[in-house]
C-alpha cells in the first residue's frame, strides 16, 4: 500500500476515534456518572477543553496538532487505566483506554507517513 493511502487512512481513523473520544467524555460527564454535589458543567469543561484545543488543527490535518493530540490523549489514557482498576474492569473505562491507544497510534503513524512524504510541521 502506498504511503499516501496509509496516511489518509490513519487520519480517518484518528478523526473518527477523536470524535468518539469527545462523545465518551460527554457521556461520562452525565449526572448519573458523577458524584453528588459535583458540577456537571465544570467537569464537562475540564474533560473537553484539552481535546477541543487541537480540533482546528486536526480538521486541517496539521502535523503539529496530531503530535499534541498524542500528548493530550496520554492524560485520558492514564485516567481511564486508573478508573479501570478502581472499577475492577468497568467496560466504559476499558473502552476509553482502548480508544486512547488507537488515537495515539493512528495519530503517530499519520505524522510518520506524512513526514515521509515531505510534509513540514
C-alpha positions as CSV (number, residue, x, y, z in Angstrom):
1,X,0.0,0.0,0.0
2,X,1.3,3.5,-0.8
3,X,2.3,5.8,2.0
4,X,-0.2,8.4,0.9
5,X,-3.1,5.9,1.3
6,X,-1.8,4.8,4.7
7,X,-1.5,8.4,5.8
8,X,-5.1,9.0,4.6
9,X,-6.4,6.0,6.5
10,X,-4.5,7.0,9.6
11,X,-6.0,10.4,9.5
12,X,-9.5,9.0,9.1
13,X,-9.1,6.6,12.0
14,X,-7.7,9.4,14.1
15,X,-10.6,11.7,13.2
16,X,-13.3,9.1,14.0
17,X,-11.7,8.0,17.2
18,X,-11.1,11.6,18.3
19,X,-14.8,12.3,17.7
20,X,-15.8,9.2,19.6
21,X,-13.5,10.3,22.5
22,X,-15.3,13.6,22.6
23,X,-18.6,11.8,22.8
24,X,-17.3,9.5,25.5
25,X,-16.2,12.5,27.6
26,X,-19.7,13.9,27.2
27,X,-21.3,10.6,28.2
28,X,-19.1,10.2,31.3
29,X,-20.0,13.7,32.4
30,X,-23.7,12.9,32.6
31,X,-25.1,13.5,36.2
32,X,-25.6,9.8,37.0
33,X,-21.9,9.0,36.4
34,X,-20.7,11.8,38.7
35,X,-20.6,12.1,42.5
36,X,-23.3,14.0,44.2
37,X,-22.8,17.7,44.7
38,X,-20.4,18.0,41.7
39,X,-21.0,20.4,38.9
40,X,-21.6,18.5,35.6
41,X,-20.8,21.6,33.6
42,X,-17.5,22.2,35.3
43,X,-16.5,18.6,34.9
44,X,-17.5,18.6,31.2
45,X,-15.4,21.7,30.6
46,X,-12.4,20.1,32.3
47,X,-12.8,17.0,30.2
48,X,-13.5,18.7,26.8
49,X,-11.3,21.8,26.7
50,X,-7.9,19.9,26.3
51,X,-9.4,17.9,23.4
52,X,-11.0,20.9,21.8
53,X,-7.8,22.9,21.7
54,X,-6.4,20.7,18.9
55,X,-9.7,20.4,16.9
56,X,-8.9,23.1,14.3
57,X,-5.5,21.5,13.6
58,X,-7.0,18.0,13.4
59,X,-9.6,19.2,10.9
60,X,-6.9,21.0,8.8
61,X,-4.6,17.9,9.0
62,X,-1.7,19.8,10.7
63,X,1.1,17.5,11.9
64,X,1.7,19.6,15.0
65,X,-1.9,19.2,16.1
66,X,-1.6,15.4,15.7
67,X,1.5,15.4,17.8
68,X,-0.2,17.5,20.5
69,X,-3.2,15.2,20.4
70,X,-0.9,12.3,21.3
71,X,0.4,14.2,24.4
72,X,-3.1,15.2,25.4
73,X,-4.5,11.7,24.9
74,X,-2.0,10.3,27.4
75,X,-3.8,12.1,30.2
76,X,-7.1,10.4,29.2
77,X,-5.3,7.1,28.9
78,X,-3.8,7.4,32.4
79,X,-7.2,8.4,33.9
80,X,-9.1,5.6,32.2
81,X,-6.5,3.0,33.3
82,X,-6.8,4.1,36.9
83,X,-10.6,4.1,36.7
84,X,-10.5,0.6,35.1
85,X,-8.6,-0.7,38.1
86,X,-10.8,1.1,40.6
87,X,-14.0,-0.2,38.9
88,X,-12.5,-3.7,38.5
89,X,-12.6,-3.6,34.8
90,X,-15.6,-1.4,34.0
91,X,-16.5,-1.7,30.3
92,X,-16.8,2.0,29.8
93,X,-13.3,2.6,31.2
94,X,-11.8,-0.2,29.2
95,X,-13.4,1.2,26.1
96,X,-11.9,4.7,26.7
97,X,-8.5,3.1,27.4
98,X,-8.6,1.2,24.1
99,X,-9.8,4.3,22.3
100,X,-7.0,6.4,23.6
101,X,-4.5,3.8,22.5
102,X,-6.0,3.7,19.0
103,X,-5.9,7.5,18.8
104,X,-2.3,7.7,19.9
105,X,-1.1,5.0,17.4
106,X,-3.1,6.4,14.5
107,X,-2.0,10.0,15.0
108,X,1.6,9.0,15.4
109,X,1.5,6.9,12.2
110,X,-0.2,9.8,10.4
111,X,2.7,12.0,11.4
112,X,5.3,9.4,10.4
113,X,3.8,8.8,7.0
114,X,3.2,12.5,6.3
115,X,6.8,13.3,7.2
116,X,7.9,10.5,4.8
117,X,6.0,12.3,2.1
118,X,7.9,15.5,2.9
119,X,5.2,17.5,4.7
120,X,6.6,20.1,7.1
121,X,5.4,20.8,10.7
